[in-house]
Amino acid sequence: MSIDHNDIAKKLAILEEIAALISRSHELQDTLDHVCRLVTRQMDCDVCSIYLLDETGENLVLTSTEGLDPASVGKVQMHVDEGITGLAVEEMKPVAVKNAAEHPRYKYFPETQEEQYISLLSSPILEQGRPLGVINVQTRDERQFSPEDLSVIGSIGTQVAVMVQNYRLLQAVNEHKLPLGPPSRATERQRGGEEGRHSVVRGIAASPGIAMGTAVVVEEGDLMQLFGVKEFVEDTDAELYALDQAISRVRDEIKDAELRIAERLSDEEAKIFSTHLMILEDEGFLGKIREAIRVQKHSGLYAVRNVVAHYVQLFEQIDDPYIADKIADIEDVGKRMLNSLSRKSPDHKRKKGERGILVATRVMPSDAIEMEARGLVGMVSGEGGADSHASILARSFGIPGVVGLENQLRMIRDGDFLIVDGASGNVYVNPDKEVLKEFKRARRDYRSAREEIEGSTKAEAATTDGRRIRLMANVSIIADAKTARTYRADGVGLYRTEFLYITRPTFPTEEEQYKVYSQVIKNGPDDLIVFRTLDAGGDKYMPQLKGPIESNPVLGWRSIRVSLDLVHVFKTQLRAILRASTLGKAAIMFPMITNLSELDRARELVEETKAELKREGQDFDPDIEIGMMVEVPAAALLADKFAKKVDFFSVGTNDLTQYTLAVDRNNQRVAGLFDPLHPAVLQLINLTSKAARKAKIRVNLCGELGGYPEAIPLLVGMGFDGISVSPTSLPLVRYVIQALSAKDCEQVAKKALRFGTRDEVTIYLRGVLAGLDLPELDRLR
């Protein structure tokens, strides 16, 4: 097996050909056979075989092969603790053997006639970290498999995994014996009375900005109620024709959405739409719909609604987080089909050219992704928080949003005119002319001020007396990295890797992480990219972390504690980051370090991972920088000792404030007490900065405090080398920095640190800001 390591186009062509093959195939066995033939032809190997795990998950069964005796298909099987093939499942990573017969795990099956093949590469087939089987390639000649070989086969395995899992899932439902009847009617969300016609409702500020438009209410549950579906029809042929036309339109929609998400986020996140396409093409799913039309004379809309509801009911009976994800996929496809059949989208009540605001009990990630394309300019949700998947996407796309309205959502009707203030968390329902006039003025001023600032500031964030401040971006997804480049960031000060984990029920594989991290480096600023390792737990729910409910999760099993306990998960992430480090300047940063032993152990695991990669012949940056977050008082108080063991500090003021003041910022009853300008918090921040300067290491700040204009003179005066903020805040922070004198800021910091109350600090810093030449600032506040 040989691949031209410099010919990336060839590798991509192979993957694209397999993707195309999978997309147009419907039978599992036929598709697997085609994949095996394609791999042997395109990758110059003599054998390609696919083994799938049986229902017990303990035995690997030869399911398809090109090169081995075809009579052995279905007959050859082995336990997962047997053979080199089983080893790939056990270790959850590719196993490459130059001479298979000499390997201690070699297991010979005479019926396959494989004794003529010398070298073997076994790669697990993983779907979101869950093993489904193994793909093997073998050669007659002895070969040394390269890292690129492993990467290609791993990617092919990922493509096959999506197809296998979805085929099995749909097949299980198709064979289910439950009767196909109408679903139980969901309780309709109660509407507000006339007293709610002019009102203000308050939720959680999820994405800043001001949006105005018509409410597009997406009902949850009863799709019949939403579309006014009739049950029976006379002309079934016309219904079947309309169904086929709708399927064609939906197929085009999904493919367009897949391209958009791949451009904005990553190929990994775009896989959701591959699943949608497979559902749309499944003959069992479509067969049930067609049968309902042809035999029971149901209308197309009624048939789609019932079949989708039937699948959802079946999936809800299965206690499995992976299946729970498939419920959302089925519902998404169903909504698209209903929209297409009715020839109207959920925003059909909007007038031509009118902008809409999505209103839903729960906003799905795909809804957030497609808001921009549908002309939706705002988001209002009954559920969710500021860190939910949909909220993160809305911020990245610059779409104002308010979430967590709960029962207040019933006060909004389809077609109401709304003003969404994403900064305050307020939603104005059918506001009067004076309120509307004021918000239009505020929005004009905001946009005008931003344009002035973005157009007038120089690329470099430097004070009037020449001190340069490294202005970086906090990034969650690839779209953020692209925005950071657009706003001329001096790198990424914080890449939140946990976003990759919270969007799936199992841990992402090394290859999945490597692809995303690589794209962040390639699409982000041409400077340092700081990857914070998994910050799990606390208020960041991750379905992979099963265990007893903690009474106080913010003080429990989270962040670096999780990583040091789940070493295999931690090292998988470290491998991906280290491999990606060859593509640009990267750094590793550990979250929530509280004692020296945690830092020592984390660094040991980095060195162990480097040694493993070196033995495998994998490239990485051997001098990659290691830093740590300072976000608990213990770390700040011991900063002088930590500074001797890292290359840089990054002060996380959000958690540092929470832990110092004993305030849960997500608790509305005490949220008013959360203030990073509290004197105690400032003392800890200053202590950290002093320790860094004494040890001659960099110190950055990556919390919300960095985006407060009044705090910027204070941070410059404390000696911070860099400030990392959300990408869209970069122009404002640069604007303020360029009006400052570093020497004057030192005096500001000395005075601010003498105050004993937060009110004294705030009043003083606002006074300092008011004395600067910043004419556009008031229009942005």
N, C-alpha and C positions, 0 to 999 in steps of 0.2 A: 504494500500500500504506500503510495507516495503522493504528496501534495506539494506543489510549488509554494514554498513558504512566503514568497514575495508576491504571489498572485492572489490577492484577496478577492478579486472579482470572480475567480473560479470557485472559491469556497462559497461566496454568496450565491452564485448561480446554482450550485448543488442544492443549497437550502431553499432557494426560491422554487426550484423544480419540484422538490418534495412537497413544499407548501401548496403548490398548484395541484399536484397529484392528489393530496389529501382533500383539498377543497372541492374537487369534482368527483370524488369517490364516495360511495354510500355503503358498500359492503366491507366489513372489517377484514375478512380473510383476503379478499381480492386486493385491497389496498396494501396490506402488509406484504403480500407477495410482490407487488409492484415496487414497494420501497426497497426490498431486498435486492431485486434485480437492478434497480437504479444505482444503489450503493456500490454493488460489485462492478458495474460498468463505469461509473463516473469516478470512482476512487481507486481504481486499479488494484482491487483485491480479489481473491479467489472465492471467498465465502462471505456471505452475510446471513446471519440467522437472528431471529427474534424469539425470545423466550418470554412468556407471560406468566405471572403468578396466578395460581388457581384461586378458588373462592376462599380457601383457608388462609391464603397469604403466606403459606409455608413451603409450597412446592412450585418450582419453575418448570413449565411445560414448553417444549419446542413447538412453536405455533406456525412459524414460517421459515423457509430457508431457500437460499440460492447457493448451490455448491455442494451441500451435504445431500445424502440420499433422501429424496422427497418422501419415501415410504416411512421414514422415521418421525415425520411430523405427527404430533399428537401422542406418540408412543414414548419418546424419550422425555424423561422428567427427573428432576433431582431436588432434594431438600435444599433450602437456602444456605445451609451450613456445609454443602458439598460443592466441590469443584471451584474452578476459577470464576465461573459464571456466578455462582452463589456468593463468592467473595465480593464481587462488585456490588451486590445488594447489601451485604453486611456492612461494607465500608461506605456505602452511598457515594461512591466516586469511581471513575474509570480505573481499571487494572490492566496495565500493558505488560505483556510477557514476551520476551524475545524467543524463548524456546519453551513452549507450554509443557512439554512432556517432562521437563526437569523441575517444574514448579511443584512444591509440596501439596498444593491443593488440586493438582491435575486429576481429572476423572475421565476415564476413557469409556466411550459408548461404541461398541463394535458395529451396531446397526447403522451408525451415521457414516462410517467409512472415513473418519476424519484423521486417521493416523498419517495421511499424506501431507497434512498441513502443519507447519512448524510454529509460526508466530500467532499470537492471539491478543486481541484487544477487546475487553468486555467493559461495556459502559451501561450503568443503570438507566432505566427509563423512568423518569421521575415526573410526577404531576404535582406541582406545588410542594415539593419535598417528600411526597408519598411515593414509595417504589411500586411500580406496576409490572416491571419485568426487566429484561436485559437485552441489549443489542450487541451482538458479537461480530467481529470481522476477523478473518483468518487468511494467512498467505502461505503458499508452498515454500517460498524462500524466506530465510531468516531475516527479519526486519527489526530495526530499532524505531519504535513508534515515537513520533515527535509530539511536543505539546500542542502543535497545531492540529495533528491527527486527533488527539483526545478532544480538542475543542469542537471540531467538526462533528465527530460522532456524538458528543454530548448534546449538541444543538439538534441533531437529527432525532435523538432520543426524546428531547423535549417536545418536538413537533409530533412525534408518534404518540407520546403520552396523552396529549390533549385529545387526540382522535380516539384513542382506546378508552379513556375514561368516559368521555361523553357518549360513545357508542354503547358501552356497557350500561350506563345510566339509563339511556333512552330505551335500550332493549329490555331492561328490567321492568320499566313502566309499561312498555308495549305488551309484555307477557303477563301483566298483572290482571287478576280476574275480577277486580272490583267493577261494578256496573258503572257505565258512563252516563251520568245524569247531571242535571243542573246543580251547581254548588249551593251550599247554604248561603242565604243572603247575609252579607256583612251588615253590621249596624251602620246606618248612614250617619255621617257626621252631622251633628245638629247645626243648623244655621242660626246666625244672630238675628234678632228682631230688628224692627225699624229704629230702635234706639241706638243701634250700632252703626247707623248710616254715616255719621260723622264722628270719628273717634280716633284715638291714638292708643296703640297697643305696644307694649314693651317686651322685648326679648333679650337675647344675648347678641352683642355685636360680634359678627363673624367675619365680615369682610368690609373694609372701609370704603367710603364714597357715598354719593347720593344718586339714587335711581328713581325715575318717575315713569309710570306706565300703567297699563291695564292688567288687572289680576287675571292670571291664567291658572285656575284652580284645577289641580289634578286630584281627583277623588281616589281614595284608597279602598280597595276591596271590590265594590259592586260595579263592574264594568258595564253591565246592562243599564244601570241607572244613568251612567255617564253618557251613553250613546243612544239611548232610546231604541233598543233593538226589538224588532218584531221576531216572533218565534218561527213561523212557518211561511213557506213560499210555494208557489205552483210551478214556476219555471226553474227546475233544478239545474238544467244545463246552463242557463244564464248565470246562476250563482256560482257554479263550478268555474266558468270562464272568468268571472269577476275575481274569484279566489286566486286563480293562476296569475292574473294580472297584478293582483295585490302582492303576491309572493315575489314576483319579479321586481316590483318597485321597492319592497322592503329589502330584498337582497342588495340592490344598488345603494340604498340608504346605509346599510350596515357596512358595506365595503368603503363607502365614503367616510363614515365615522371611524373606521379602522385606520384609514390613512391619516385623518386629522389627529387622532390620539397618538399615533406613532410619532408624528412630527412634534406634538406639544409635550408628550411625556416620554414614552419609551416603547419599544417593541414588546416588552414584557407586559406592560399595562394594556397594550392593544390586543393581547390574546383574548380578552373578554369577548371581543367581537368575533373571533374565530369560533368560540363556543356558540355564539348566537347564530352564526351561519350554519353550524352543524345541526343545531336544533331546527332551524328553518328548512334544512334539506332532509331531515330524518323522515323516512317513508312511514314509520310507525305513527309519528306525530301527525303528519299530513294525511295519512290514510284514515285516521280516526275522524279528522275534520271532514274529509271528502265523503266518508261513509255516512256521517250525520246528515250531510246535505242530500246525498243521493238516496239513501234508504229511509231516513226519518223525515225528509223534506224540510229540514231546518234551514233557516237563512244562514248565509256565510258568517255574518256577525255573531249570530246566536251559537253556531257550531264552534267557532274559534273561542268564544268566551267560555263555553262549557268545557272544551277539551283542555284549555289552559288551566281553568280552575280545577279540573280533575287531576292534572299533573301536580299542581300545587298541593292539593289535598294529600296525594300519595307521598310527596316529598316531606310534607310536614310530619308524617308518621315515623320518619326515620331520624333517629337521634345521632346526627353526624353533621359537624360544622361545614364539611365540604358540600353536603347535600343542601344545607341552608343557603349557601351561595348560589346553587343551581336554581332555587326558587326565584331569586331575583332575576336570573338569566331568563327563565321561562316567562316570567311576568313582563320583562322588557320586550321580548319577542312578541308576546301576545298583544301588548299595547301598540307596537308598531303595526301589526297586522290589522288590528281594529281601526287604527287611524287611517291606514291605506284603504281598507275596504269601505269605510265611511267617506273616503275622499276628503277628510278634514282632520287636522291635527288638534290636540287638546287646546290650542290657542286660536281656534277658529272664530271666536267671537271678536277678535281684534279687527279693527278697521285697517284697510290697506295703508301701510306705512307707519302704523301705530306700534309703539314698542310695548312689550309685555313683561310682566314680572311673574316668575314661577312661584306658585303657592301650593305647598303640599305638606301632608303630615310628615312624610319622610322623603327626602331628596336622595335619589340613587346617584352613585358616582357617574353613571352614563348620562343622567339628566344634567348634572353639572357640566359635563364635558360638552354637551350639545347645546347648552343655553345660547352660547355665542352664535352658533350657526343658525339657530332658529329666531334670532332677533330678540331674544330675551335678555333684558338688561339688568335684572335684579333677581334675588332669591329670598323667599320667606318660607321657613320650615317650622312645623310644630315640634319636631324632635331634633336631637343633635346638639352638639356643643361647638365651641370655637375651634376645637382641634379635630372635629369630625372630618372624614374623608371629603365630603362634599364642600365643607367650609374651606379646607386647604386648597381644593381645586378652584373655588370661587375667588379666593385671594390671588392665586396665581394667574387667573385670567382677567383680573381687575374688575370683577363683577360684584357690586355691593350686595351684602347679604345680612339678614337677621335670622337667627334660629332660636329654638327653645321657647316658642310662643305657647306651646301646650294648648290648654282649652281656649285661649284667646284667639286661636286660629279660626274658630267658628264665626268670628265677627267679620271675616273677609269673605265676600261673595265673588263668584266668577263675574268678571266684567267691571268690578269696582276699580276706581282710579286710586293708585297707591303712590306714596312717597316713601322710599326705603332709605333711612339714614343709617348706613352701615357702621358709622363711627359711634353713634350714641345707642344703637340698638332699638330705636323707635321706628314704628311703621305707622304712617298717617293714612287713614282710610277715608276716601272722599273728602279731602281737606277743602276748606273754603278758599275763596279767591285770594285773600290776603296771605294765608299760609303758603299757598302755591306760589304766589308772586315772590315771597321772601326766599323760598327754597330755590327758585329759578335764579334769583340774583346771587345767592350763595354758591350755587353750582357754577355759574358763569365766572364769578370771582375766583373760585378754586381752580378751575381749568386755566384761566388766564394767568394766575400766579404761577402755576406749575410750568406753563409754557415759558414764562419769563425766566424762571429759575433754570429750567433745563437748557434754555438757549443762551444764557449769559454766563453760567459757571464754567470755569476752565476745567480741563480733564483732571488735574491734580488737586487733591484736597490738602491745601497748605495754608498756614496762617500768614498774616501780613508780614511777620518777621521771619518767614522762611521755614518754619517747622512743618514737616510733612507728616500727616496723619494717614495711616493706611485705612482706606474706607472700603469695607468688604460687605458681602451679602450673606444673609441667612437663607438657606435654600432647602426646600423639601422635595421638589420634583424637578425634572429636566427643564420644564417651562420656566421655572424660577431662575435656573442657571443661564438660560438664554436672555431673560430680562436683565439679569445682573450684567451680562456682557453689553447689552444695549445701553445701560445706564453707566457704563465705564467703571465698574467696580474693580478694585485692586485685588481681586481674588474672592474666594468663598471662605468666610470665617467660620461658618457652621453649615455642614451638610447633615441634615437629620436623616440618618439611615433607617430609623424606625418606620418611616412611611412605607418602605418596602414590606415590612412585616405586618402592619396593621390592616393591610388590604387583602390578606389571604389567611386561610385557616391553618396552614402549616408553614414551617420555616422555609424561606427562599433558599434555593440551592446556590452553590458557589458560582455556577455559570450564570444564573439569573442575576445575582448581585454584580458579578464582574461586568456584564453587559451594561447594566444601569450606571455603575460607577464610571465605566469607560465613557459613556455618553455624557455624563456630567462634566468630566474633564474636557472632552472634545467640544462641547457646546457652551461651556462656561467661560469666564474670563481667562485670559492667557496669563495666569498667575497662580499662586498657591491655592489649592483646594483642600480644606480641612474636613476630613471625614470623622464625625463623632460616631463612635461605636454604639451599638444598640442601647437606647435609653428606654428600656421596657418597664412596665409596671406603673404604679402610682395611678395617675389619671389617664394613662395611655393604655387602654385595654387591648390586649393581644390574645386572640383565641388560642394560640399555641401554648400559652402558659396556664395549663389546667392545674387546679389545686384548690385547697380550702379558701373560702372567702375570708379576706383579712379585715379585721375591724378598723385598721388604719393603714390602708395601702400606701399612702404617701410616705410613711415611715417604715414600710415593710420591705418585701422582697422586690427590689427594683434596680434598674440601671446596671452598674458594674457588678452588683451582687448577683444578678441573674447570669451575667456573662461568665463570671468566675465559677459559678455552680454548674452551668451548662457549657463545659469547656468545648465540646464538639461543635456547638452552635457558634461559639465565640471564634474558634479557630477557622471555621468555614468562612466567616465574615472577614477575618484578618487575611486569609488567603486571597479573597477577592479584591480587597483594597490593595494589598501588596502587588498583585499582578497588574492592577490598573495603574499603579504608580509609575510604570514605565512609559505611560502615554503623556505625562506632564508632571508638574510639580505637585505632589500630594503630601499630606500629613495625616497622622492618626491622633485622635483625641479621645480620652476616656472620660465618661460622665460620672458625676456624683462620687468622686473619690473622697473618702473620709479618713483613711489612715494610710500610713506608709506601706504596710504589708499588702494592701490592695494594689497599690501602684507597682510594687515590686513584682507581685505575681502576674499582673497584666503585662508588664514588660517582659517577664520570662516567657510568657506564651507567645509574644511577638517574635522573640528570638527563636523559640522552638519552631514556629511556623516558617520563619525565614530558612531555617536549616532544612525543613522538609521540602520546601520549594526548590532549594538549591540542589538537593539530592535528585529531584525529579527533572532537573534541567529547565525549570521555569524561571523566566526573567522577572526581576523586581528591583526596586531602588534600595540598595543595601543601607543607604544613609538617610532613609525616610525619617522625618522629624516626628517626635512623640511629644504630645502635650496633654494637658488635663484641664477639665472644667473645675473652676472654683465656684461652687454653688451651695455649699453648706458652711456654717460657721467654723466647724472643725478644720476644714481645709484652709480657710482664711487665717485662722489663728496659728496654723503650722506652715504657713506659706513659705517661710524662710527655709524650712527643711525640705519641703516638696520641690522648691526651686532648684535644688542641687541634683534632682533626678529627672528633670524634663527640659525640653527645648523651649517651651512657651506655656503661659497661662492663658485661659480664656474665662473671664468672669461672667457667670450666668446669673444675672440679677433677678430673674423671675423666681427661680427656686431659692436663691440666697435670701431674697426678701421674705418669701413664704416661711422658710425655716427660722429666720432670725426673729420675725415678728409673730410666729405661731398663728399665721393667717392663711386659710384656704381661699385662694383667690377665685375658686369656682363656686364658693358658697356665698349666695347673694346676701345673706344676713350679716356677714363680716367683710365682704369685699371692699367696703369703704375704708377699712383699716389697712389695706394693702397699699404700700407706698414705698417705692425704691429710694425715695429721697429722705426717708426717715434717717435721723442722725446715726443710729446704731448700724444701719446698713451701710451708710457712707464710710463709717470708720473701718468696717471690714473690707470694703472695696479699696480704700486707701492703703490699708495694711498689706493687701495683696500686691498692689502696684509697687509699693516701696520695696517689698521683698524681691520682686522681679527685677527692679532696677539695680538693687544691690548685687544680685546674682548675675546681672547682665544677660537676662533672657527677655524675650518679648512678652508683653502683656496686652491682651486685647479684651474688649468687652462685647458680649453678644446677646445681651438681654434687651427687653423693651426700653430700658432706660436710655440706650444709645439713640433712640429715635425721638426723645424729648428735646426740643430745641433749647430749653432752659438748662438742661443738664450738660450740654456739650461743652460750654466753657469750663465747667467743673471737671469733666473727664480729661480735657486737654491739660488743665492745670495739675491734675493728679499724675500726669506723665504717661497716660495710655498711648501705646504705639499704634493701636488700631481700634476701630469701632466697626462692628458688624451689625447690620440692620436688614429689614426686609428690602428686596430689590427696589420697590417703588418708593421707598423712603430715602434712597441714596441722593437724589438731587437736593432735597431739603437739607440733609445733614452737611453735604458739601457746601451748600450756600452759606450755612451758619459758620462753618469752620473758616471759610475764606474771609470772613469779617472779623476774625479774632486775632489778637496778639497773644502769642504763647506766654510771653513774659507777664502780661496782665492776668492771664488765666491762672498762673501760679498763685497770684495774690488772691484771686477769687476763691480758689480751692482752700487756701489757708483760712480765710475768713469763714467760709461755709462750714468747715469742719469744727469750728468753735461753737456753733449753735447747738442748743439742746432740744429743740422741738422741730417737727417737720414743717410747721407753719412758718417759723423763722427762716428755714432753709428755702422754702418755696418762694416766699415774698422777696427774699434777697436775690435769688437767681433770676426771677422774673424782672426785677429791677435792672439787673445787669444786662439782660437781653433787650430790654426796652431802650437802653442807652446805645445800642449798636445800630449801625446803618443797614437795616434790613427792611426795606419798604414793602416787600411782598409777603412778609411773614404773617401779618395779621389776616391777610386774605386766605391763608391756608389753615387757619386754626378754627 
